[in-house]
Amino acid sequence: MLQLIVATVLFLVMMFGIGFILNMLLKTTWFPIYVFIIVLVPLYIWQTWDESKSFVGNFTAFTIVDLIPVIGALVGAYVSGWAIRALRRGGYKMF
């Protein structure tokens, strides 16, 4: 249980940091969420795909322990976009 909490917080902080830097460099707000959903989630599914299972069997193999860190990373990507948007509304031009 402790490893799950540490992994979730770690993924949240990593995605926040990566998303914040991407938002500053590319001047986009929600780009990290799009990258996460379009690139990272399918990449994770492809990596864990088992040819001996059926299509539905591969998706039912994911447990809540697999999904909680992913949700934490998605929250980190969202919070980075929210933070950049709040900074821009506050008048900071470099963000």
N, C-alpha and C positions, 0 to 999 in steps of 0.2 A: 504494500500500500504506500509506503514511503517513497519507493522508486517511482510510482505512478505520479505522485504529487510533485516530486523533483523534476521528472520528465516534462510534465505539463507546464510548470513554471519556466523551465528552461526553453521549451519551444515557444512559449508566449513571448519571453524576453528576446529570443533570437529573431523571431519574425517581426517584433516591434522595431528592433534595431536595423534589420535589413530593410524593412519597409520604410522606415524614416529616412535612411540614407538614399534609397531609390527615389523617394518622393522629393528629396532635396535636389538630387542630380537631374532627374527627368522632369521636374515640375509638374507631376501628376499627383492626384490625390488618391485614387482607388486602384492604381496599377498593381500594387502588391497583392491585393485580394484576387484580381484577375489572374495573375501569374500563379498564385497558390491553387486556385480552382482549376485552371486550364492545364497547368504543367505539373505541379507537384502531386496532386491527388491521383491523376492517371498514372504517373510514374510509380507511385507507391503501389497502386493496384497491379500494375504490370510486373513489378518486382516480386510481389507475393503470389502471383498467379500460379496455380498448380494444374498442370495438364490432365492429371488423372481425375480431377473433379469436374462436375458439370458447371455450366455458367452460373446457375443459381447457387451451387455449392461453394463456389469461390467467394461469393458475396456474403453468404451466411457464415463463412468461417471467421469473419471479423467479429471480435468481441468488443465489449465496452472498454476494455483495457487498451485495445488498439485505437479506438475512436476518441477517447478523452484527450490524449496529446494532440491529435489532429485538430480537435475543436479548440484547444488552447492556442495552437499556432494560428488558426483562423481569427481568433479573438485578438491576438497580437497584431495581425495584419490590419484588422479593422481599427484598432486603437491607434496605430501609426497614422492611418489616413485621417482619423478624427483629430489627432494632435496637430498634424500639418494644417488641416482646415482651420482649426482654432487659432493657430499662429498666424495664418494668412488673414483671417478676419480681425486679428488684433493689430494688424498693420505691419507685420514683419515682411519685408519684400524679398529677403533672401530665401524664404521658404516657399 
